[in-house]
């Protein structure tokens, strides 16, 4: 499988926070984006609800919302079966 390089600009603090999350989860940033892209294709859209909110969520609440449905399944972005198990209801 050939690979392509993605390059884009993000806020410095956002990048730093995301790098820390990536390290804490034991997944390279590239793997996290691969999981996001594959899940987006499975969902045929963004893999989460997008809505406008008048309240800002603090980082800990965001992490809680993202990982509250975690089933303790280790996901490999190159393994479609592990991704399917992770995201199945």
C-alpha positions in Angstrom: 0.0 0.0 0.0 1.5 3.4 -1.0 1.3 6.3 1.4 0.7 10.0 0.9 1.8 12.9 3.2 -0.8 15.2 4.7 0.3 18.6 5.7 -1.8 21.3 7.4 -1.5 24.1 9.9 -3.1 23.9 13.4 -2.9 25.9 16.5 0.3 25.3 18.4 -1.4 24.5 21.7 -3.9 22.1 20.0 -0.9 20.3 18.4 0.9 20.0 21.7 -2.3 18.7 23.5 -2.9 16.2 20.6 0.7 15.0 20.8 0.3 14.4 24.5 -2.9 12.5 24.0 -1.3 10.4 21.2 1.6 9.6 23.5 -0.7 8.7 26.4 -2.7 6.4 24.2 0.4 4.8 22.8 -0.6 5.6 19.2 1.3 7.7 16.7 -0.5 10.8 15.5 -0.5 9.3 12.0 -2.3 6.2 13.3 -4.9 8.4 15.1 -5.6 10.2 11.9 -5.8 7.0 10.0 -8.4 5.7 12.5 -10.4 9.0 12.1 -10.3 8.8 8.3 -11.4 5.1 8.2 -14.2 5.7 10.7 -15.4 8.7 8.7 -15.6 6.4 5.6 -17.5 3.8 7.5 -19.9 6.4 8.8 -20.0 8.2 5.4 -19.5 11.4 7.3 -17.8 12.7 10.5 -17.7 10.0 13.2 -19.2 12.3 15.8 -22.0 14.8 16.1 -21.1 18.3 15.0 -23.2 21.1 16.5 -22.8 24.7 17.7 -22.5 25.2 21.4 -22.5 28.3 23.5 -20.4 26.6 26.2 -16.7 25.8 25.9 -15.8 22.3 27.1 -12.7 21.9 29.1 -10.2 19.4 27.9 -10.9 16.7 30.5 -14.6 16.7 29.6 -13.8 16.4 25.9 -11.6 13.4 26.6 -14.3 11.9 28.8 -16.8 12.3 25.9 -14.4 10.8 23.4 -13.4 7.8 25.4 -16.5 7.1 27.5 -17.5 4.4 25.0 -14.1 2.7 25.0 -14.4 -1.1 25.3 -10.7 -1.7 26.2 -10.1 -2.9 22.6 -6.7 -2.0 21.1 -7.2 -0.6 17.7 -4.7 -0.9 14.9 -5.4 1.5 12.0 -4.1 -1.1 9.6 -6.5 -3.8 10.9 -10.1 -3.2 9.7 -11.4 -6.0 11.9 -10.1 -4.4 15.1 -11.5 -1.0 14.0 -14.9 -2.6 13.3 -15.0 -4.2 16.7 -14.0 -0.9 18.4 -16.8 1.1 16.7 -19.6 -1.5 16.7 -22.5 -0.8 19.0 
